[in-house]
Amino acid sequence: MTGRRTRLFGRAPAGGQTDRPAAGTAPVRSAAAERAEVSVPPPAAALVIDALGRKCPIPIIMLAEQIRDVPLGAVIAVLADDPAAYTDIPSWCTMKAHEFVAHQELPQGGWALFIRRRL
């Protein structure tokens, strides 16, 4: 039984076979896990947009209106606590050809989302 079937059906493989690495070998780590552990300080923001407490699409509308006020290459920080903004702002950046730089969790809840203006 493959590892996928084991996870789906919850049965141990027949004959004592497992998907675990052999003794003495290091576990395989994904690239996403490696990136998640690296803590990079966020870039300095030329503009901070406080959208805390506002529901989507308001944070994106605020970003779209104010991104023209910063020079090309500048970073904007959007403070948001709506879970939709956490996923929608990176997608908006891709659609509008801007660079989503990073995100950082805020101590009071929510995130600081960093966007670099490209166009």
C-alpha positions as CSV (number, residue, x, y, z in Angstrom):
1,M,0.0,0.0,0.0
2,T,1.4,3.4,-0.9
3,G,1.9,6.2,1.6
4,R,-1.1,8.0,0.0
5,R,-3.4,5.1,0.6
6,T,-2.2,4.7,4.1
7,R,-3.1,8.3,4.8
8,L,-6.5,8.0,3.1
9,F,-7.5,4.7,4.6
10,G,-5.5,4.7,7.9
11,R,-4.1,1.2,7.4
12,A,-0.6,0.1,8.0
13,P,1.1,-1.5,4.9
14,A,1.2,-5.2,4.7
15,G,4.5,-7.0,5.5
16,G,5.8,-4.2,7.8
17,Q,6.7,-1.8,5.0
18,T,6.5,1.8,5.9
19,D,7.1,5.1,4.1
20,R,9.5,6.3,6.9
21,P,13.1,6.9,6.1
22,A,15.6,4.2,7.1
23,A,17.3,4.5,10.5
24,G,20.2,6.8,10.5
25,T,19.0,8.9,7.5
26,A,17.8,12.5,7.8
27,P,14.1,13.2,7.0
28,V,13.4,14.8,3.7
29,R,12.3,18.4,4.1
30,S,10.3,20.3,1.5
31,A,11.4,23.6,0.1
32,A,8.3,25.3,1.5
33,A,9.3,24.1,5.0
34,E,12.8,25.6,4.5
35,R,11.4,28.9,3.4
36,A,8.9,29.0,6.3
37,E,11.7,28.8,8.9
38,V,13.8,31.6,7.4
39,S,13.0,34.8,9.2
40,V,13.7,37.8,7.1
41,P,13.1,41.3,8.4
42,P,10.4,43.1,6.4
43,P,11.4,45.9,4.2
44,A,11.0,49.6,5.2
45,A,7.7,50.8,4.0
46,A,7.3,54.2,2.2
47,L,3.6,54.1,3.0
48,V,1.5,52.2,5.6
49,I,-2.2,51.6,4.9
50,D,-4.2,50.8,8.0
51,A,-7.1,48.6,7.0
52,L,-7.4,46.8,10.3
53,G,-11.1,46.1,11.1
54,R,-12.2,46.5,7.5
55,K,-13.6,43.7,5.4
56,C,-12.5,42.7,2.0
57,P,-12.5,44.3,-0.6
58,I,-11.9,47.6,1.3
59,P,-8.1,46.8,1.9
60,I,-7.6,46.2,-1.8
61,I,-9.5,49.3,-2.8
62,M,-7.4,51.3,-0.3
63,L,-4.2,49.8,-1.8
64,A,-5.3,50.4,-5.4
65,E,-6.1,54.1,-4.6
66,Q,-2.9,54.8,-2.8
67,I,-0.3,52.8,-4.7
68,R,0.0,55.6,-7.2
69,D,1.2,58.0,-4.5
70,V,4.5,56.2,-4.0
71,P,7.5,56.1,-6.4
72,L,8.3,53.0,-8.5
73,G,10.2,50.4,-6.5
74,A,8.8,51.7,-3.2
75,V,7.3,49.3,-0.6
76,I,3.8,49.7,0.8
77,A,2.6,48.0,4.0
78,V,-1.0,47.1,4.2
79,L,-2.2,46.2,7.8
80,A,-5.2,43.9,7.6
81,D,-6.9,41.4,9.8
82,D,-9.5,40.1,7.3
83,P,-8.5,36.5,6.2
84,A,-9.7,37.3,2.7
85,A,-7.2,40.2,2.4
86,Y,-4.4,37.8,3.4
87,T,-5.0,35.7,0.2
88,D,-6.5,38.4,-2.1
89,I,-3.7,41.0,-1.8
90,P,-1.0,38.7,-3.2
91,S,-3.4,37.7,-6.0
92,W,-4.1,41.3,-6.8
93,C,-0.4,42.0,-6.9
94,T,0.0,39.2,-9.5
95,M,-2.9,40.6,-11.6
96,K,-1.5,44.2,-11.5
97,A,2.2,43.2,-12.0
98,H,3.3,44.4,-8.6
99,E,5.6,42.4,-6.4
100,F,4.2,40.8,-3.2
101,V,7.4,41.0,-1.0
102,A,6.5,39.5,2.4
103,H,4.0,39.2,5.2
104,Q,4.4,39.5,8.9
105,E,2.0,38.6,11.7
106,L,1.0,41.5,13.9
107,P,0.9,41.0,17.7
108,Q,-2.6,42.3,18.0
109,G,-3.8,40.0,15.2
110,G,-3.8,40.3,11.5
111,W,-0.9,40.8,9.2
112,A,1.3,43.4,7.6
113,L,1.4,42.7,3.9
114,F,4.3,44.2,2.0
115,I,3.9,45.2,-1.7
116,R,6.6,46.7,-4.0
117,R,5.2,49.0,-6.7
118,R,6.4,47.9,-10.1
119,L,4.2,49.9,-12.6
